[in-house]
Amino acid sequence: MKESWPIFDDAPAVARPLWLVGERERGPWLEQQDAATTAWLQSARFRAERHQYVALPAADGTVRGAVLGLGGATSTEALEPWWLAGAADRLPPGTWRIANDLDPAAATAAALGWGYGAYRFE
């Protein structure tokens, strides 16, 4: 039986996207977004600083996605597990997927970070 972690759900109709954006990628990434998303992120003062998180609203007021800043990282290839460790607590409940294409090393770092952040010793 195959187990699935919610962060790795790739069913776009179910999983909300989490974009990982570095400070250097912020401008080009924003240019690819719709006007409402760009305006929202500008009003939230999203600068893609490391660990900066902004939820993206849907038209009905629910959360449709989120953006997580990676700071000065030159690309997602430099992803460190700790950069995603806090996301598990900060994102609203539900199923999430990383919207970026990640190479195997970055995907492993993301999985470890998510696992570290979601772990609870009770």
Disulfide bonds with the S-S distance in Angstrom:
none
